[in-house]
Amino acid sequence: MTINLYGLIAGIIVMHIGIVGVFKTYKHYRSFKEPKKILAKILLISFILFTLGSIGVIIDAISQKHLWEIGAVLFTAAYLYLATSVLRYLHTTTEKIRKKGKTIRKHGKLPISGAYVIRKPLSPERAEFFLRYSGGLLVISRTQKAVWVKKYRIEPDKFLWISRIEGEDRVDPLKLHVIQDEVLKFIRQHNGGCVIYFEGIEYLMLYNEFTSVAKFFFSLKDYAISGNSLLILYLPPKILETSQEATILKEFKLKEENELVREISQKLLANMLEGEDGNASGKSKEKRR
């Protein structure tokens, strides 16, 4: 009798992963409440099928019984069960939103606030993310609105063009106090939870001393934090002197846009699950009454 050594090793490794997954998931399943309990149950069943498939691989490797087909079926079943369950959950969530007649953007509020610096311009995908999952998106840019909208393929809730030419939705780079007032008014109108995206700091530096520009951005940061909002400043490398940049970065956190979006997404998911937990517990209390 020949033994398929590689198949045996692979089966043992996969079985070990599956068993660990089963025990850990079962522990969470017993401690969680709905809807987290449902997610844990889905993962538990998937790990069980995964483990059974690995047993089939081991038997196939050490005996004359060809059970690799059973292993393949069980592995596929584990994946399909997990995938279809997640899709069903997403579909149910979407249907609930439609029945309420609300869009995500209208009742979305950011779970974090603060001031951040990014080195590259905001990507269209990330701009859409901030539009959908915030109380409102305010863009302040040196780029004209029509050009900006064409590039990003979205219409922000408010757009301010930094320009010396007077007109509607335009702000003079010399009038920093006017920009401050517009930001504060926007945050108040949307009851906080907003995103203020600023690009064009180099243009401000042409008309103002750095001290004035720094104080301006520090004030915007205070407005954002007090309004539970997010201020994102696009600061390209080598635009400011080293000492000037260091001054800005004392107040602003330097982050990649992907890191920032990941942090927000994780907290949004956690808040959603906690909210559903609260609704479920509230309903159970009503039933007991």
Helices and strands as residue ranges (DSSP letters): H 5-31, H 36-62, H 68-100, H 104-107, E 114-118, H 124-132, E 137-141, H 145-152, E 158-162, E 170-171, H 176-189, E 195-199, H 201-207, H 210-226, E 230-234, H 242-251, E 253-254, H 257-288
